[in-house]
Amino acid sequence: MNNIFYIDGKFLPEKDATIPVNDLAILRGYGIFDFLRTYGGKPFHLKDHLRRLEHSAKSIGLKLPASLEEIHNIVIETLKRNDHRDSNVRIVVTGGQTEDFITPCGKPRLLVMVTEVGHYPQKWYEHGVKIITVPLERQIPAAKSLNYLSAILALREAYQKKAVEAVYTDRDEILREGTTSNFFVFIDGKMVTPGTEEILPGITRQVVLELAEHEFEVRIREIHMDELTKATGAFLSSSNKQILPVVQVDDIIIGDKKPCEQTLLVMKRFEEYTKQYAMGEING
């Protein structure tokens, strides 16, 4: 299937979608992005993702090349020009042209890339997955920047250890976030997740918190590695992974090494929510 992308003012087939080599996104990794998916063809919490995109831009001193309303309309139009049952949407703002290979001097570029939603192995959701921890503190946690070198290396290490994700820890072994996900754990019957000061505030994470407040006692606080030995369950949340049960962190077995009842309930509630969203019963 030939995807149609929006590239700096034009709608183009994926094979023709290019940007100049003197763009700072290519030369220095200077730029931002956001990622979401659709349910029933409806972009999931698009306005929230756009507000986060705007915040990311401000965090690194990058001016958006269009208003949020204009970007919203471009996303909708790009989706219309593709023919997927459900889509992944990547919104990218590059640093634009540079003359000295480091200083921005041109207008930032807007890219919207729409591809068909893929699916992770069903066994991950039925049996849970292993993740690892990697000591790393991101420079600007609130910005979803294009600089993913650390994430790529962390994921490579995870794959080498037969894990599916890496969660960052700080120098005090406090758990933060995954390379592309947020982390939750159940301790003493409470659902616990790190606060947003040192992590990227996930949109799926926020939906989970709103759903969970009707089911559990929720605590937003620091989580130390030592606490994982007391955990009865854990999961990741993200736009692409949705709610993914975690049964092992490094060499620590979580609970009974199977998705716990609380995690299964979160998965059920999130699935119900996305079905309602797809049917237009929930706006976002």
Secondary structure, 3 states (H helix, E strand, C coil): CCCEEEECCEEEEHHHCCCCCCEHHHHCCCEEEEEEEEECCEECCHHHHHHHHHHHHHHCCCCCCCCHHHHHHHHHHHHHCCCCCCEEEEEEEECCEECCCCCECCCCCEEEEEEECCCCCHHHHHHCEEEEEEECCCCCCCCCECCCHHHHHHHHHHHHCCCCEEEEECCCCEEEEECCCEEEEEECCEEEECCCCCCCCCHHHHHHHHHHCCCCEEEECCEEHHHHHHCCEEEEEECCCEEEEEEEECCEECCCCCCCHHHHHHHHHHHHHHHHHHCCCCCC
